[in-house]
Amino acid sequence: MFRKMVFSAVSVLAMATSMAHAADMKEFRVGILGGENETDRLRNYQCLADHLKAEFGFEKVSLFPAADYDGVIQGLLGGTLDFAELGASGYASVYLKDPKAVTPILTTKQTDGSTGYYSIGLALKTSGITDIKSAKGKKLGYADPDSTSGYLIPLTQIPKDTGASNETFFASTQFNGGHENNILAVRDGKVDVAVDDSSGIGDFKNGFTSGTFHKVVAKGAVDPNDFVEVWRSGLIPNGPLVVRTALGDEMTAKLAAFFTELPTKDKACFEGVEGGDFTGYVPVKPDFYNVIVEARKAAIGG
């Protein structure tokens, strides 16, 4: 009985310490994945920083736009970031290194009601490439080694359509420093096919309803009429919003409630942060990403 009382007291103390720590936070640190130019990322996230500061009373909300996905992953693992939105493969990377480092709380919901998206292959119409099989001997562009749609899924799924590994089927493969740079690499003739994240729904001339193709079309960086979709994956789980687990259950719940309300409270901010047309956020658990965790473990490792 005494032993149970001691364990109970220790648990209560640990919970109280965690809650006090969260309540005393002066600064909240937000990691922003690479893949889009830094100026655009900071501009799109500034409204979120303002809302977080007002809602939680933080003295400072710091935005950290990493040069690549791994910068955010390492920040979460090292405890130097408190929150980020990750891709499914990025979350898998964190989970495989430390399954207790972060807690997934929410993911985005598409306008068709799904909680998934696609990896699509884009080529220039003038290239003559009409499907992935006709890209044999061409150059394939990846986005980032920790990207789901920009690396993991094309790495493992394109070979099922071509019958050969990407290294064998294509003349060469290369990373282009994120999704936006990957699309621009096709535009500029540096690669023949680029893999990109996309909702895959809506009008192609708008770059679909969300994803990097949508973003670059919306800001006029590319003309969608110059491109053709030559490959599409199966549905991929949308990436999670994650909170550093050490912040504690109470703070995690408050952040989940805050983000759930954001699309209604400030739709423009929500759309800016997410880069497209979504209906909102829905709760998500770690097991939603089991397939991606296993795929990453098998194909890449941690």
Backbone as CSV, one residue per row, in Angstrom:
resi,resn,N_x,N_y,N_z,CA_x,CA_y,CA_z,C_x,C_y,C_z
1,MET,0.835,-1.204,0.000,0.000,0.000,0.000,0.868,1.253,0.000
2,PHE,1.906,1.234,0.876,2.813,2.377,0.959,3.506,2.607,-0.379
3,ARG,3.899,1.478,-1.010,4.589,1.588,-2.292,3.680,2.226,-3.352
4,LYS,2.397,1.833,-3.361,1.454,2.417,-4.295,1.280,3.907,-4.051
5,MET,1.264,4.274,-2.769,1.116,5.685,-2.418,2.312,6.491,-2.902
6,VAL,3.512,5.908,-2.772,4.735,6.593,-3.221,4.699,6.791,-4.728
7,PHE,4.349,5.702,-5.453,4.274,5.810,-6.906,3.241,6.842,-7.332
8,SER,2.107,6.871,-6.642,1.055,7.833,-6.952,1.536,9.248,-6.719
9,ALA,2.248,9.438,-5.615,2.760,10.771,-5.287,3.781,11.229,-6.322
10,VAL,4.636,10.303,-6.746,5.650,10.624,-7.758,4.973,11.008,-9.069
11,SER,3.920,10.256,-9.454,3.204,10.549,-10.703,2.557,11.918,-10.663
12,VAL,1.910,12.219,-9.526,1.261,13.522,-9.374,2.290,14.639,-9.428
13,LEU,3.437,14.434,-8.782,4.493,15.439,-8.779,5.026,15.675,-10.178
14,ALA,5.232,14.575,-10.918,5.738,14.703,-12.288,4.751,15.463,-13.161
15,MET,3.453,15.150,-12.989,2.415,15.835,-13.772,2.364,17.314,-13.414
16,ALA,2.428,17.613,-12.132,2.376,19.000,-11.672,3.575,19.784,-12.180
17,THR,4.749,19.134,-12.173,5.970,19.787,-12.660,5.851,20.109,-14.138
18,SER,5.316,19.123,-14.915,5.141,19.316,-16.349,4.161,20.443,-16.635
19,MET,3.048,20.475,-15.878,2.043,21.518,-16.080,2.588,22.887,-15.710
20,ALA,3.358,22.945,-14.637,3.931,24.222,-14.220,4.922,24.721,-15.257
21,HIS,5.699,23.756,-15.805,6.686,24.121,-16.825,5.995,24.732,-18.042
22,ALA,4.902,24.075,-18.486,4.175,24.584,-19.654,3.564,25.947,-19.371
23,ALA,3.027,26.082,-18.158,2.379,27.348,-17.790,3.377,28.491,-17.710
24,ASP,4.630,28.156,-17.375,5.661,29.178,-17.209,6.418,29.473,-18.497
25,MET,6.032,28.865,-19.610,6.754,29.068,-20.862,6.735,30.537,-21.274
26,LYS,7.897,31.067,-21.532,8.012,32.446,-22.000,8.059,32.503,-23.530
27,GLU,8.636,31.447,-24.098,8.822,31.406,-25.541,8.273,30.097,-26.092
28,PHE,7.589,30.189,-27.217,7.080,29.017,-27.912,7.774,28.957,-29.265
29,ARG,8.394,27.813,-29.572,9.269,27.698,-30.744,8.634,26.801,-31.808
30,VAL,8.404,27.383,-32.969,7.705,26.704,-34.056,8.676,26.395,-35.184
31,GLY,8.779,25.128,-35.540,9.619,24.728,-36.668,8.818,24.729,-37.951
32,ILE,9.417,25.205,-39.040,8.749,25.256,-40.338,9.596,24.474,-41.334
33,LEU,9.004,23.471,-41.938,9.730,22.630,-42.880,10.248,23.423,-44.067
34,GLY,11.357,22.960,-44.611,11.881,23.530,-45.840,11.015,23.096,-47.014
35,GLY,11.294,23.612,-48.179,10.531,23.222,-49.358,9.946,24.399,-50.092
36,GLU,9.840,25.526,-49.406,9.339,26.762,-50.000,10.311,27.847,-49.580
37,ASN,10.427,28.924,-50.362,11.419,29.931,-50.006,11.095,30.540,-48.636
38,GLU,12.146,30.947,-47.932,12.034,31.352,-46.532,11.110,32.561,-46.336
39,THR,11.172,33.511,-47.233,10.333,34.708,-47.100,8.856,34.349,-47.102
40,ASP,8.457,33.470,-48.015,7.054,33.052,-48.087,6.648,32.288,-46.833
41,ARG,7.518,31.422,-46.347,7.186,30.632,-45.155,6.977,31.523,-43.939
42,LEU,7.870,32.471,-43.750,7.744,33.370,-42.600,6.496,34.239,-42.705
43,ARG,6.196,34.713,-43.897,5.006,35.540,-44.085,3.740,34.738,-43.801
44,ASN,3.680,33.502,-44.284,2.484,32.679,-44.098,2.275,32.268,-42.645
45,TYR,3.346,32.170,-41.881,3.259,31.725,-40.493,3.147,32.868,-39.481
46,GLN,3.339,34.114,-39.907,3.331,35.210,-38.954,1.983,35.359,-38.256
47,CYS,0.904,35.158,-38.985,-0.421,35.249,-38.356,-0.588,34.176,-37.286
48,LEU,-0.030,33.005,-37.526,-0.096,31.930,-36.531,0.675,32.320,-35.278
49,ALA,1.841,32.904,-35.457,2.631,33.361,-34.313,1.869,34.398,-33.509
50,ASP,1.202,35.306,-34.192,0.419,36.348,-33.511,-0.727,35.735,-32.706
51,HIS,-1.422,34.770,-33.303,-2.536,34.113,-32.601,-2.046,33.328,-31.387
52,LEU,-0.945,32.615,-31.529,-0.396,31.830,-30.410,-0.009,32.737,-29.249
53,LYS,0.613,33.854,-29.579,1.039,34.799,-28.543,-0.159,35.365,-27.798
54,ALA,-1.183,35.713,-28.533,-2.381,36.291,-27.911,-3.151,35.255,-27.092
55,GLU,-3.248,34.037,-27.603,-4.033,32.991,-26.947,-3.380,32.459,-25.680
56,PHE,-2.064,32.272,-25.730,-1.377,31.614,-24.614,-0.564,32.565,-23.741
57,GLY,-0.430,33.814,-24.160,0.303,34.778,-23.358,1.807,34.609,-23.394
58,PHE,2.321,33.942,-24.436,3.770,33.807,-24.560,4.399,35.187,-24.763
59,GLU,5.548,35.403,-24.165,6.256,36.655,-24.412,6.784,36.696,-25.848
60,LYS,7.092,35.513,-26.368,7.674,35.450,-27.703,7.284,34.144,-28.379
61,VAL,6.910,34.223,-29.640,6.722,33.039,-30.466,7.752,33.112,-31.581
62,SER,8.691,32.189,-31.560,9.799,32.209,-32.518,9.526,31.240,-33.658
63,LEU,9.720,31.706,-34.872,9.547,30.890,-36.066,10.905,30.483,-36.604
64,PHE,11.087,29.194,-36.820,12.364,28.679,-37.310,12.155,27.965,-38.635
65,PRO,12.362,28.676,-39.755,12.244,28.041,-41.069,13.535,27.295,-41.404
66,ALA,13.505,25.989,-41.296,14.709,25.187,-41.519,15.052,25.140,-43.002
67,ALA,16.332,24.962,-43.276,16.777,24.867,-44.668,16.289,23.580,-45.316
68,ASP,16.111,22.541,-44.496,15.609,21.265,-45.006,14.756,20.596,-43.932
69,TYR,14.173,19.475,-44.259,13.291,18.779,-43.318,14.046,18.341,-42.069
70,ASP,15.295,17.910,-42.263,16.057,17.371,-41.143,16.308,18.418,-40.063
71,GLY,16.350,19.684,-40.436,16.543,20.735,-39.441,15.429,20.750,-38.417
72,VAL,14.179,20.565,-38.879,13.032,20.522,-37.978,13.033,19.219,-37.181
73,ILE,13.354,18.128,-37.849,13.396,16.821,-37.177,14.387,16.846,-36.020
74,GLN,15.572,17.365,-36.252,16.591,17.410,-35.209,16.199,18.380,-34.097
75,GLY,15.518,19.467,-34.442,15.059,20.415,-33.434,14.045,19.796,-32.492
76,LEU,13.147,18.986,-33.034,12.156,18.298,-32.212,12.813,17.242,-31.333
77,LEU,13.741,16.502,-31.902,14.429,15.460,-31.140,15.303,16.059,-30.040
78,GLY,15.905,17.207,-30.333,16.797,17.836,-29.371,16.094,18.735,-28.364
79,GLY,14.784,18.921,-28.519,14.041,19.750,-27.576,14.189,21.235,-27.789
80,THR,14.683,21.643,-28.961,14.839,23.074,-29.240,13.651,23.636,-30.016
81,LEU,12.695,22.770,-30.367,11.443,23.190,-30.985,10.289,22.601,-30.179
82,ASP,9.195,23.337,-30.107,8.029,22.891,-29.341,6.900,22.366,-30.220
83,PHE,6.887,22.796,-31.464,5.774,22.450,-32.351,6.242,22.489,-33.800
84,ALA,5.640,21.640,-34.617,5.878,21.686,-36.063,4.795,20.886,-36.760
85,GLU,4.623,21.152,-38.031,3.806,20.287,-38.870,4.756,19.495,-39.752
86,LEU,4.705,18.194,-39.641,5.614,17.318,-40.360,4.896,16.575,-41.482
87,GLY,5.676,16.099,-42.440,5.149,15.126,-43.370,5.136,13.774,-42.675
88,ALA,4.441,12.817,-43.254,4.338,11.498,-42.630,5.702,10.832,-42.484
89,SER,6.565,10.965,-43.480,7.896,10.359,-43.399,8.774,11.087,-42.386
90,GLY,8.608,12.398,-42.288,9.348,13.150,-41.278,8.961,12.717,-39.882
91,TYR,7.651,12.511,-39.668,7.199,12.008,-38.370,7.763,10.614,-38.121
92,ALA,7.772,9.781,-39.153,8.327,8.434,-39.016,9.799,8.490,-38.616
93,SER,10.529,9.443,-39.166,11.936,9.599,-38.813,12.105,9.917,-37.335
94,VAL,11.285,10.855,-36.837,11.327,11.193,-35.419,10.946,9.982,-34.575
95,TYR,9.871,9.317,-34.955,9.356,8.178,-34.186,10.379,7.050,-34.097
96,LEU,11.055,6.768,-35.198,12.027,5.676,-35.201,13.247,5.982,-34.339
97,LYS,13.548,7.254,-34.179,14.678,7.645,-33.331,14.275,7.764,-31.868
98,ASP,13.079,8.284,-31.614,12.576,8.441,-30.250,11.052,8.512,-30.295
99,PRO,10.376,7.380,-30.075,8.915,7.346,-30.201,8.171,8.233,-29.204
100,LYS,8.861,8.721,-28.183,8.211,9.565,-27.186,8.576,11.042,-27.315
101,ALA,9.336,11.392,-28.338,9.806,12.777,-28.477,8.670,13.754,-28.753
102,VAL,7.752,13.357,-29.638,6.650,14.247,-30.011,5.331,13.493,-29.963
103,THR,4.250,14.259,-29.853,2.900,13.705,-29.853,2.130,14.262,-31.040
104,PRO,1.697,13.417,-31.975,0.849,13.910,-33.075,-0.537,14.235,-32.546
105,ILE,-1.056,15.392,-32.900,-2.361,15.801,-32.350,-3.442,15.928,-33.419
106,LEU,-3.097,16.458,-34.576,-4.095,16.720,-35.617,-3.477,16.512,-36.989
107,THR,-4.324,16.343,-37.978,-3.892,16.376,-39.365,-4.938,17.122,-40.175
108,THR,-4.615,17.460,-41.403,-5.535,18.226,-42.242,-6.561,17.324,-42.918
109,LYS,-7.713,17.918,-43.206,-8.785,17.212,-43.899,-9.023,17.885,-45.242
110,GLN,-8.961,17.101,-46.312,-9.147,17.641,-47.658,-10.606,18.015,-47.899
111,THR,-10.850,18.747,-48.964,-12.205,19.184,-49.290,-13.112,18.017,-49.683
112,ASP,-12.526,16.874,-50.049,-13.339,15.702,-50.377,-13.560,14.815,-49.154
113,GLY,-13.106,15.284,-47.991,-13.308,14.546,-46.752,-12.185,13.594,-46.390
114,SER,-11.225,13.405,-47.279,-10.131,12.475,-47.002,-9.074,13.127,-46.122
115,THR,-8.260,12.304,-45.507,-7.126,12.796,-44.715,-5.826,12.301,-45.350
116,GLY,-5.824,12.323,-46.667,-4.638,11.895,-47.388,-4.391,12.765,-48.609
117,TYR,-3.251,12.548,-49.242,-2.874,13.300,-50.435,-2.052,12.373,-51.334
118,TYR,-1.462,12.910,-52.371,-0.760,12.085,-53.344,0.643,12.626,-53.629
119,SER,1.479,11.733,-54.067,2.719,12.133,-54.719,2.429,12.094,-56.206
120,ILE,2.716,13.176,-56.901,2.495,13.206,-58.344,3.814,13.501,-59.048
121,GLY,3.942,12.954,-60.245,5.099,13.235,-61.078,4.723,14.257,-62.130
122,LEU,5.502,15.321,-62.217,5.239,16.391,-63.178,6.360,16.485,-64.200
123,ALA,5.981,16.705,-65.448,6.955,16.903,-66.526,6.458,18.040,-67.413
124,LEU,7.343,18.585,-68.204,6.933,19.597,-69.177,6.241,18.923,-70.353
125,LYS,5.222,19.560,-70.873,4.526,19.016,-72.038,5.481,18.844,-73.213
126,THR,6.422,19.775,-73.328,7.349,19.739,-74.461,8.347,18.589,-74.378
127,SER,8.397,17.913,-73.228,9.361,16.815,-73.061,8.946,15.569,-73.819
128,GLY,7.647,15.468,-74.132,7.157,14.270,-74.789,6.849,13.135,-73.830
129,ILE,7.073,13.345,-72.556,6.782,12.334,-71.538,5.284,12.379,-71.231
130,THR,4.631,11.250,-71.371,3.184,11.210,-71.159,2.794,10.363,-69.944
131,ASP,3.657,9.445,-69.548,3.455,8.642,-68.342,4.830,8.241,-67.823
132,ILE,4.869,7.600,-66.669,6.166,7.339,-66.048,7.000,6.357,-66.864
133,LYS,6.358,5.441,-67.575,7.112,4.477,-68.373,7.835,5.145,-69.541
134,SER,7.271,6.244,-70.021,7.919,6.947,-71.134,9.039,7.868,-70.657
135,ALA,9.293,7.855,-69.328,10.399,8.654,-68.779,11.669,7.825,-68.612
136,LYS,11.689,6.635,-69.173,12.876,5.785,-69.052,14.104,6.477,-69.641
137,GLY,15.193,6.432,-68.895,16.422,7.061,-69.348,16.466,8.566,-69.138
138,LYS,15.462,9.112,-68.453,15.403,10.549,-68.171,15.896,10.843,-66.753
139,LYS,15.886,12.117,-66.374,16.338,12.537,-65.046,15.147,12.729,-64.115
140,LEU,15.223,12.109,-62.938,14.157,12.218,-61.946,14.602,13.119,-60.798
141,GLY,13.747,14.072,-60.439,14.062,14.973,-59.331,13.282,14.633,-58.085
142,TYR,13.994,14.478,-56.960,13.377,14.304,-55.644,13.388,15.649,-54.920
143,ALA,12.549,15.760,-53.892,12.462,17.006,-53.125,13.463,17.044,-51.974
144,ASP,13.300,16.128,-51.013,14.112,16.133,-49.797,14.179,14.698,-49.263
145,PRO,15.320,14.274,-48.699,15.444,12.893,-48.216,14.431,12.512,-47.139
146,ASP,13.874,13.504,-46.431,12.900,13.220,-45.383,11.466,13.505,-45.816
147,SER,11.265,13.753,-47.114,9.927,14.005,-47.635,9.226,12.681,-47.944
148,THR,7.945,12.642,-47.673,7.149,11.453,-47.979,6.847,11.393,-49.469
149,SER,6.160,12.421,-49.960,5.757,12.432,-51.371,6.910,12.799,-52.295
150,GLY,7.916,13.469,-51.737,9.047,13.909,-52.549,10.228,12.963,-52.529
151,TYR,10.095,11.826,-51.815,11.175,10.830,-51.846,10.700,9.421,-51.486
152,LEU,10.231,9.220,-50.240,9.935,7.863,-49.784,8.949,7.133,-50.686
153,ILE,7.820,7.764,-50.986,6.802,7.097,-51.789,7.256,6.894,-53.236
154,PRO,7.815,7.900,-53.912,8.323,7.637,-55.269,9.434,6.578,-55.289
155,LEU,10.269,6.580,-54.262,11.364,5.603,-54.185,10.830,4.178,-54.140
156,THR,9.742,3.996,-53.409,9.218,2.645,-53.211,8.082,2.276,-54.162
157,GLN,7.373,3.280,-54.702,6.183,2.983,-55.499,6.381,3.106,-57.009
158,ILE,7.225,4.008,-57.471,7.447,4.116,-58.916,7.971,2.800,-59.496
159,PRO,8.883,2.113,-58.803,9.358,0.823,-59.339,8.252,-0.210,-59.572
160,LYS,7.149,-0.103,-58.827,6.033,-1.025,-59.048,5.360,-0.778,-60.389
161,ASP,5.501,0.451,-60.908,4.910,0.792,-62.205,5.890,0.589,-63.362
162,THR,7.178,0.740,-63.076,8.178,0.628,-64.144,8.826,-0.750,-64.216
163,GLY,8.768,-1.500,-63.107,9.396,-2.822,-63.082,10.880,-2.792,-62.812
164,ALA,11.390,-1.615,-62.409,12.825,-1.503,-62.124,13.037,-0.453,-61.045
165,SER,14.170,-0.533,-60.359,14.491,0.484,-59.359,14.666,1.823,-60.048
166,ASN,14.447,2.880,-59.330,14.601,4.212,-59.923,16.026,4.450,-60.412
167,GLU,17.001,3.915,-59.675,18.402,4.104,-60.056,18.706,3.416,-61.393
168,THR,17.999,2.335,-61.667,18.198,1.600,-62.914,17.359,2.178,-64.052
169,PHE,16.117,2.525,-63.756,15.180,2.970,-64.784,15.513,4.354,-65.322
170,PHE,15.887,5.273,-64.427,16.197,6.645,-64.843,17.690,6.806,-65.099
171,ALA,18.015,7.760,-65.951,19.434,8.034,-66.220,20.128,8.525,-64.961
172,SER,19.380,9.313,-64.155,19.935,9.822,-62.893,18.785,10.286,-62.006
173,THR,19.068,10.353,-60.717,18.126,10.927,-59.758,18.897,11.938,-58.923
174,GLN,18.195,12.967,-58.455,18.876,13.984,-57.653,17.896,14.681,-56.729
175,PHE,18.410,15.158,-55.594,17.621,15.978,-54.681,17.775,17.441,-55.081
176,ASN,16.658,18.170,-55.014,16.689,19.566,-55.459,16.397,20.577,-54.357
177,GLY,16.477,20.143,-53.103,16.353,21.102,-52.005,14.946,21.519,-51.663
178,GLY,13.996,20.581,-51.767,12.620,20.893,-51.394,11.668,20.819,-52.571
179,HIS,10.372,20.819,-52.276,9.343,20.649,-53.310,9.314,21.799,-54.307
180,GLU,9.371,23.019,-53.818,9.298,24.148,-54.746,10.481,24.127,-55.710
181,ASN,11.673,23.942,-55.166,12.864,23.883,-56.018,12.798,22.717,-56.994
182,ASN,12.145,21.648,-56.592,12.029,20.487,-57.470,11.164,20.807,-58.690
183,ILE,10.049,21.490,-58.455,9.194,21.887,-59.583,9.917,22.881,-60.485
184,LEU,10.633,23.805,-59.860,11.391,24.783,-60.654,12.498,24.109,-61.451
185,ALA,13.022,23.003,-60.934,14.063,22.262,-61.654,13.508,21.666,-62.950
186,VAL,12.251,21.233,-62.925,11.607,20.764,-64.160,11.399,21.939,-65.107
187,ARG,10.883,23.011,-64.564,10.649,24.210,-65.385,11.922,24.653,-66.095
188,ASP,13.045,24.581,-65.383,14.311,25.078,-65.917,15.115,24.021,-66.662
189,GLY,14.552,22.813,-66.811,15.223,21.773,-67.580,16.341,21.040,-66.867
190,LYS,16.416,21.185,-65.556,17.467,20.502,-64.797,17.135,19.036,-64.557
191,VAL,15.836,18.730,-64.498,15.368,17.349,-64.439,14.183,17.224,-65.386
192,ASP,13.831,15.999,-65.716,12.727,15.770,-66.652,11.403,15.508,-65.943
193,VAL,11.479,14.882,-64.767,10.290,14.604,-63.970,10.577,14.989,-62.529
194,ALA,9.632,15.671,-61.888,9.760,16.023,-60.476,8.578,15.441,-59.720
195,VAL,8.844,14.903,-58.544,7.754,14.391,-57.711,7.390,15.449,-56.673
196,ASP,6.074,15.624,-56.495,5.559,16.738,-55.713,4.387,16.268,-54.864
197,ASP,4.125,16.983,-53.768,2.954,16.719,-52.935,1.740,17.422,-53.518
198,SER,0.602,16.747,-53.528,-0.599,17.359,-54.095,-1.858,16.706,-53.550
199,SER,-2.903,17.523,-53.400,-4.209,16.972,-53.017,-4.738,16.055,-54.105
200,GLY,-4.344,16.340,-55.349,-4.804,15.528,-56.467,-6.267,15.709,-56.808
201,ILE,-6.915,16.678,-56.179,-8.322,16.948,-56.470,-8.460,18.404,-56.906
202,GLY,-9.533,18.691,-57.624,-9.707,20.042,-58.134,-9.141,20.158,-59.535
203,ASP,-8.946,21.383,-59.967,-8.544,21.672,-61.347,-7.027,21.717,-61.476
204,PHE,-6.495,20.989,-62.454,-5.048,20.983,-62.697,-4.528,22.385,-63.002
205,LYS,-5.355,23.201,-63.682,-4.896,24.542,-64.060,-4.687,25.431,-62.836
206,ASN,-5.226,25.016,-61.678,-4.980,25.725,-60.412,-3.912,25.034,-59.575
207,GLY,-3.299,24.014,-60.145,-2.349,23.235,-59.371,-3.057,22.352,-58.353
208,PHE,-4.299,21.960,-58.673,-5.189,21.239,-57.759,-5.542,22.157,-56.578
209,THR,-6.052,21.588,-55.478,-6.544,22.451,-54.397,-5.501,22.746,-53.330
210,SER,-4.460,21.935,-53.250,-3.397,22.175,-52.266,-2.151,21.412,-52.661
211,GLY,-1.057,21.716,-51.970,0.229,21.117,-52.296,1.158,22.146,-52.899
212,THR,2.401,21.762,-53.124,3.391,22.721,-53.617,3.104,23.172,-55.039
213,PHE,2.611,22.271,-55.877,2.247,22.677,-57.239,1.193,23.780,-57.179
214,HIS,0.226,23.625,-56.276,-0.805,24.651,-56.082,-0.178,25.977,-55.655
215,LYS,0.777,25.911,-54.735,1.412,27.129,-54.223,2.151,27.885,-55.317
216,VAL,2.952,27.153,-56.103,3.764,27.847,-57.107,2.905,28.367,-58.255
217,VAL,1.807,27.688,-58.544,0.877,28.188,-59.555,0.189,29.446,-59.038
218,ALA,-0.239,29.411,-57.766,-0.962,30.543,-57.180,-0.123,31.814,-57.156
219,LYS,1.167,31.683,-56.944,2.003,32.891,-56.891,2.678,33.210,-58.229
220,GLY,2.303,32.474,-59.258,2.774,32.797,-60.596,4.182,32.359,-60.917
221,ALA,4.741,31.442,-60.135,6.107,30.994,-60.381,6.189,30.047,-61.572
222,VAL,5.090,29.342,-61.847,5.038,28.469,-63.016,3.678,28.605,-63.680
223,ASP,3.630,28.235,-64.954,2.378,28.199,-65.709,1.936,26.740,-65.787
224,PRO,0.797,26.400,-65.194,0.372,25.000,-65.203,0.151,24.443,-66.603
225,ASN,-0.102,25.321,-67.568,-0.302,24.873,-68.943,0.967,24.311,-69.568
226,ASP,2.106,24.559,-68.916,3.379,24.032,-69.417,3.638,22.605,-68.941
227,PHE,2.824,22.139,-67.969,3.104,20.866,-67.304,2.070,19.801,-67.625
228,VAL,2.473,18.556,-67.367,1.588,17.419,-67.484,1.873,16.470,-66.322
229,GLU,0.812,15.880,-65.767,0.991,14.878,-64.717,1.283,13.531,-65.368
230,VAL,2.407,12.915,-64.979,2.816,11.664,-65.624,2.807,10.471,-64.665
231,TRP,2.568,10.732,-63.377,2.527,9.618,-62.414,1.775,10.072,-61.169
232,ARG,1.098,9.122,-60.534,0.416,9.413,-59.278,0.494,8.188,-58.369
233,SER,0.790,8.436,-57.103,0.861,7.361,-56.119,-0.517,6.999,-55.603
234,GLY,-0.571,6.029,-54.714,-1.775,5.784,-53.946,-1.897,6.870,-52.885
235,LEU,-3.005,6.854,-52.155,-3.250,7.875,-51.138,-2.244,7.753,-49.990
236,ILE,-1.691,8.898,-49.581,-0.695,8.982,-48.509,-1.330,9.677,-47.314
237,PRO,-1.099,9.211,-46.095,-1.659,9.917,-44.936,-1.135,11.353,-44.846
238,ASN,-2.019,12.315,-44.659,-1.577,13.688,-44.428,-0.674,13.732,-43.200
239,GLY,0.315,14.595,-43.233,1.259,14.689,-42.125,0.637,15.279,-40.869
240,PRO,1.240,15.014,-39.722,0.655,15.475,-38.464,1.195,16.808,-37.962
241,LEU,0.367,17.514,-37.201,0.828,18.592,-36.341,1.333,17.905,-35.071
242,VAL,2.562,18.171,-34.682,3.123,17.491,-33.517,3.553,18.499,-32.457
243,VAL,3.457,18.068,-31.208,3.839,18.871,-30.050,4.923,18.112,-29.298
244,ARG,5.915,18.824,-28.816,6.947,18.192,-27.993,6.282,17.570,-26.766
245,THR,6.428,16.276,-26.603,5.720,15.533,-25.561,6.021,16.067,-24.165
246,ALA,7.227,16.574,-23.963,7.631,17.073,-22.649,6.800,18.265,-22.184
247,LEU,6.041,18.887,-23.077,5.190,20.010,-22.668,4.042,19.553,-21.778
248,GLY,3.707,18.268,-21.831,2.678,17.740,-20.944,1.309,17.660,-21.592
249,ASP,0.443,16.853,-20.993,-0.878,16.585,-21.554,-1.773,17.820,-21.610
250,GLU,-1.717,18.658,-20.578,-2.597,19.819,-20.535,-2.272,20.799,-21.655
251,MET,-0.997,21.094,-21.846,-0.592,22.015,-22.897,-0.889,21.417,-24.279
252,THR,-0.661,20.125,-24.424,-0.942,19.450,-25.689,-2.417,19.557,-26.034
253,ALA,-3.287,19.347,-25.044,-4.731,19.444,-25.266,-5.137,20.867,-25.637
254,LYS,-4.531,21.848,-24.989,-4.842,23.245,-25.285,-4.411,23.609,-26.704
255,LEU,-3.265,23.114,-27.115,-2.789,23.388,-28.470,-3.676,22.705,-29.505
256,ALA,-4.120,21.499,-29.213,-5.029,20.795,-30.122,-6.323,21.579,-30.285
257,ALA,-6.859,22.093,-29.185,-8.090,22.886,-29.240,-7.871,24.176,-30.026
258,PHE,-6.722,24.817,-29.805,-6.390,26.064,-30.505,-6.360,25.849,-32.017
259,PHE,-5.667,24.805,-32.461,-5.552,24.566,-33.905,-6.868,24.086,-34.509
260,THR,-7.642,23.348,-33.754,-8.948,22.898,-34.247,-9.850,24.087,-34.550
261,GLU,-9.724,25.132,-33.743,-10.556,26.321,-33.915,-10.005,27.309,-34.946
262,LEU,-8.732,27.180,-35.298,-8.087,28.161,-36.182,-8.793,28.335,-37.526
263,PRO,-9.203,27.262,-38.230,-9.853,27.457,-39.539,-11.116,28.314,-39.474
264,THR,-11.822,28.253,-38.347,-13.021,29.072,-38.173,-12.670,30.473,-37.704
265,LYS,-11.701,30.552,-36.810,-11.301,31.828,-36.231,-10.614,32.725,-37.249
266,ASP,-9.747,32.138,-38.078,-9.018,32.923,-39.079,-8.726,32.026,-40.277
267,LYS,-9.701,31.937,-41.163,-9.591,31.054,-42.318,-8.406,31.414,-43.208
268,ALA,-8.168,32.709,-43.386,-7.064,33.145,-44.249,-5.719,32.694,-43.677
269,CYS,-5.587,32.786,-42.368,-4.352,32.340,-41.723,-4.173,30.836,-41.894
270,PHE,-5.247,30.102,-41.646,-5.226,28.641,-41.799,-4.811,28.256,-43.217
271,GLU,-5.394,28.887,-44.216,-5.082,28.560,-45.600,-3.650,28.956,-45.963
272,GLY,-3.171,30.060,-45.365,-1.803,30.471,-45.612,-0.799,29.489,-45.047
273,VAL,-1.058,29.049,-43.824,-0.169,28.082,-43.173,-0.166,26.762,-43.930
274,GLU,-1.360,26.304,-44.344,-1.472,24.997,-44.991,-1.240,25.049,-46.498
275,GLY,-1.264,26.226,-47.063,-0.946,26.352,-48.481,-1.984,25.756,-49.414
276,GLY,-3.242,25.968,-49.106,-4.258,25.455,-50.008,-5.625,25.414,-49.370
277,ASP,-6.519,24.694,-50.019,-7.919,24.650,-49.614,-8.203,23.357,-48.856
278,PHE,-8.245,23.436,-47.537,-8.614,22.320,-46.677,-9.861,22.715,-45.892
279,THR,-10.564,21.724,-45.343,-11.758,22.050,-44.568,-11.441,22.285,-43.097
280,GLY,-10.297,21.786,-42.629,-9.934,21.966,-41.229,-8.984,20.896,-40.752
281,TYR,-8.888,20.763,-39.433,-8.045,19.746,-38.817,-8.909,18.686,-38.141
282,VAL,-8.400,17.473,-38.103,-9.076,16.393,-37.380,-8.046,15.684,-36.501
283,PRO,-8.502,15.084,-35.387,-7.567,14.403,-34.476,-6.867,13.233,-35.158
284,VAL,-5.656,12.973,-34.717,-4.890,11.864,-35.282,-4.062,11.213,-34.176
285,LYS,-3.828,9.924,-34.313,-3.041,9.157,-33.354,-1.798,8.588,-34.047
286,PRO,-0.796,8.194,-33.276,0.430,7.645,-33.879,0.190,6.481,-34.837
287,ASP,-0.792,5.618,-34.545,-0.986,4.440,-35.384,-1.482,4.772,-36.793
288,PHE,-1.933,6.009,-37.009,-2.324,6.438,-38.350,-1.135,6.368,-39.305
289,TYR,0.078,6.437,-38.753,1.293,6.488,-39.567,2.083,5.185,-39.552
290,ASN,1.489,4.111,-39.056,2.208,2.836,-38.959,2.748,2.360,-40.301
291,VAL,1.939,2.494,-41.352,2.368,2.047,-42.681,3.588,2.830,-43.153
292,ILE,3.588,4.144,-42.915,4.705,4.985,-43.337,5.943,4.702,-42.485
293,VAL,5.747,4.496,-41.193,6.865,4.153,-40.310,7.541,2.877,-40.791
294,GLU,6.749,1.866,-41.114,7.303,0.596,-41.570,7.968,0.737,-42.932
295,ALA,7.361,1.538,-43.816,7.942,1.742,-45.149,9.279,2.462,-45.051
296,ARG,9.336,3.480,-44.192,10.601,4.198,-44.025,11.668,3.313,-43.406
297,LYS,11.269,2.566,-42.410,12.208,1.663,-41.725,12.820,0.667,-42.717
298,ALA,11.992,0.158,-43.622,12.466,-0.836,-44.588,13.310,-0.224,-45.705
299,ALA,12.905,0.961,-46.173,13.566,1.551,-47.361,14.729,2.471,-47.031
300,ILE,14.634,3.184,-45.916,15.631,4.207,-45.591,16.313,3.943,-44.258
301,GLY,15.565,3.390,-43.310,16.048,3.300,-41.938,15.485,4.472,-41.168
302,GLY,16.103,4.775,-40.012,15.605,5.884,-39.213,15.711,7.213,-39.899
